[in-house]
Amino acid sequence: MSETQAAELPRRCGLIAVVGAPNAGKSTLVNTLAGTKVSIVSPKPQTTRFRIRAVVMQGQAQIVLVDTPGIFAPRRRLDRAMVAAAWGGAQDADLALLIVDARAGLTDEVRGITEKLKKGGRRAMLLLNKADLVDPPRLLPLARDLNEILPFAETFMVSALKGRGLDRVMQVLAENVPEGPWLFPEDDLSDLPQRMLAAEIVREQVLRQTHEEVPHHATVETETWTERKDGSARIDVTIYVTRPTQKAILIGDGGAKIKSIGQQARRELEQLLERRIHLFVNVKERAGWDEERGRIRALGLDDQG
């Protein structure tokens, strides 16, 4: 199809909710399709905490991918807000894309999510991720079992990390979003505000550089963002943790850990924002922040009580 013919096609636009269990590869898929970092990624589950929209163009179709938190059994107020955000994304979208880690297969968690999608009546497609790490004879029975629970409109077998099989995913999604005007300017990549992006990039380094109790008991907030005359920006962020031991781990011997977190985050922010960044990172202990309504709202989540 020529560019002239493509331009004559009607515009399409739709929201695709990317849902699944923690660590299925949702954020990796969204980042790969978007061609840039939109969501933070780490090997640890429950990395994404709120809905993030990534704008992807495919011909005359604008596909708005809604990266949602992994769906799991919530315990804390924060957990309940994260799960509600995930299901809210599915309900608000034109189409749900269920991501399943092909290595893990049909777990109880995946079965529960699939059954709830069926009850919701939302049109859905299935994407078996990490398919390159599984023997091919195991993939078809997994796809069959999932389609028996919920007949999916399409089933894909891909590697989000390596980009395999994603051209067909984009083509099918573009064909299935409804006709209508675009929601965002063509050159927009995401609806994530820069202040929140800075906090998320720092939190990604917390996830990557600390272990055990720290990652999921920490939150990051951008306190101030100051534009400088030379075109650079000063960003002050605070990492909140729940216990003194977590604060000590984050700071590290002689401040080495927090320095490393700040350096890595600054480099990534400079690359993403294409400007010089002066990043200052502070750590504060705040017991029970994950039960505070104000902190949850600051993350862009709706408090579920």
N, C-alpha and C positions, 0 to 999 in steps of 0.2 A: 504494500500500500504506500502510495506517495505521500509526501508531507501535505500537499494540497488536499488530497482525498481525506487524510486523517483530520485536517482542520475543519472539514465540512461535516464530520460526524457530530452528533449532539453531545453536549457536555454531560458528564456523569459525576456523581459525588455521593459517597456514602461512608458511614462509620463502621469499621470492622473491629469488634471487641476481641482481643487476643486473651483467651482465658486458659487456665489449666492449674495443675498442682504446682507447688513450689519447685523451682529448679528444673522445670521442663524445658527451658530455653526460650521463654517468651521474649525477654528483653534482647537476647542475642538475635532472634528473628527480626524484631522491630528495627534494631540498629542496622542489621544487614540490608533489609529492604529499603530503609531510609538512606543508606549510604553514608551515614554519619552517626555519632553517638547521640542518642536521644535519651535512653535509659541507662542507668548504671548496671554493671554486670559483675557478678562474683560467683565463685563456686558454692557459696553458702545459700541456703534456701531463704525465702522471704526477703529478698534484696529490695524489690520494688515495693513501695509503701503506699503509693497513690496512683491514680489514673494519669497517664501521660499520653498526649496525642501527638503522633508523628504523621506529617503530611508527605505522601508519596504520589508522584505523578506517573501515570501510565497512559500515554497518548492523550486523549481528551477526557480521561477519567482521573479524578482526584480521589485517592484512597486515603482515608484518615484512619490510621491504625491506633487503636486505644490499648496501650500496654497497661495491664491491670496487675494488682498484687496476686501472688499465688494463693489459691483457695485452700484453706486448711481449717482444722478445728480450733476456734479462737478461745483464748483464756483471759487475756488482758483486755482492757478497754481499747487499747491501740489495736489489738488483734481483731476485735469485733469491727472496728472502723475500717480496717484494711479489707476484710472479707466483704463487708457491705459495699465498699468501693468497687471490688471486683464484680460482684453480682449487679451492681448498678450500671457498670459499664456494659455488661451483657444485655441488660434490659433496654438501655438507651440506644443500642447499635442497630444498624440495618441487618447485620449478619454477625454471628459468633464464629470464631475460629478456635476450635479446641486443640491445644498443643499437648501432645502426650509424649513422654520420654519413652521411646521404643525399647530401650534397655530395661526399664522398670516394668513395662507392660501394663496389664489391666489390674492395677492395685485397687484396694477398697476406696481409696481417695479418688482415683480416676473414675471408678464406677459411680460414686456418689455425685461427682460433678456432672457426668454424662446424664444421669437420671434427672438431675435438677434442670439441666438444659432442656431435656425433653418436656418436663412439666411446664417450663416457661413458654414453650411453643415458639421459641425464636429459631429462625432458619439457621442452620449451622453446617460448618464444614470441619473435617478432621484432618489434622496434620500430624503425622508420626515423625517426630524429630529424632535426630541422632541415628537415623536409619542405616548410616554407613558403618555403625559400630555393632550391628546386629546381623546374624546370619539371615539371608533372604527368606529361607523357609519359615522363619518365625514371624515375619511381618504380615503375611496374608491372614493367618489365623487371628492375629491381634486385631487387624482391620475388620475382619468378619465379626468377631465378638463385640467390638464397639458398635458396629453398624446394626447389630441385632438389638442393642439397647436403644439406640437412636439412629434411624436411617439418615445418614449425612448426605448432603447434596453433592459433595465431592470428598474424595480421600486422597491426600498427598503423602508421599514418603520422601523426606528431605533431610539435608544436613544444614541447619541454619548457620552453624559456625563456618562451614566450608562453602556455603552458598549453593549447594547442589540441589537442583529441583525447584529453585525459587522462581525461575522465569515463568514456569507454568502456573505457579501459585499467583503471581502478579497478573498474568493474562486472565485467569479465571476470575479473580477478584474484580478486575476492571470490568469484565463482562457482566458481573452480577450486582454491582452497585447501581442504584436507580438513576434515571436521567434527572438532571437538575443542575442548578448553578453551583459553582465551587464555593466552599465555605471559607477558604483561606486564599491569600495571594499565592500565585504560582510558585514564587521563590521562598515561601515560608517552609521551615523544616519541622517546627514544633510549636506548641502553645506553652511550653515550659518557660516561665519568666527567668531572666538571667540571675536574679538573686537566689531563686530556688535551684537553678542549675549549679551555682557555686557551692551551695550547701550539699547537693547530691554528689558532686565530684569529690568533695572532702569526705563524705560518708563512704564513698566507694573505697577510698584509701584506708579508712578505718576497717572496713570489711576485709580488705586484702592484707593488711599489715598486722592485724591482731587476731587472736584466736580465742577459743573457749567462750568465756562469759561475756566478753566485751561487745562484739558486733551488734547483737540484737537488743542490747540494753543501752544503746547509744543513739542519740539523735543530734542533728546538726542544724543550726539556724544561722542565717546571714544577718548579723546585727546592723552593719552599716555598709553602704556602697558609695564611695566618694570618687567622682570623676575629677581627673587632674588636667591641668592646662596642656600638658605634653601629650594628651591622648591616652594615657594609661589610666588605670583605675586602682584604688585601694579598696580591698574587701576585708572586712573583719567578720570572722565566723566564730561561733562558740559550739563546742561539742559538749553535750550534756550526757552524763552517765548517772547511774543510780547508787554506786558504792565507791568508797575511797580506794578499794583495791583496783577497780576498773580505771579510776583516774590515774593511779600510779602506773598501771600497765601502759596506758595511752601516752603518758609523758615519757616513760622509759628512763634508763640510766643517763643522768646528766641532760635530760631533755632530748635524747637522740631519737626516740620514736616519734614524738610530735613534730620534730624538725623534719624527719623523713616524710611523714604524712603531708606536711605543708609543702615541701619541695615538689613532691610528685603531683599533688593536686594543682599547684601553681603552673607547672609545665603543661599539664593537660588543659587547664583553663586558657592559657595563652594560645595553645594550638586551636582550641575550639572557637575562641573569641577573636583570634587573629589580632591581638594587641598585647601590650605589656601589662602584667598584673602584679600588684603588690599584695600578697595574701598574708594575713595575720590570723593565727589559729590559737584559740584559748580553750581550756578545758575546765568545766565546772561540774561539781557533784550536785545532783538534784534528785533526791530519793523520790520514787514514784512518779516521775515525769510521764511515764507511759499510761498513767491513770488520770492525768490532768486534762480537762476539757480544752483549756487554752492551748496547750502544746499540740494536741491532736488537731485542733482547727488550724494551727500554724503550719501543719504538714499538708494542709489542703484537704483534710478528711472531714467527713460528717461524724460527729459524736453519736455513737449508738447506745450510750449508757451502759 
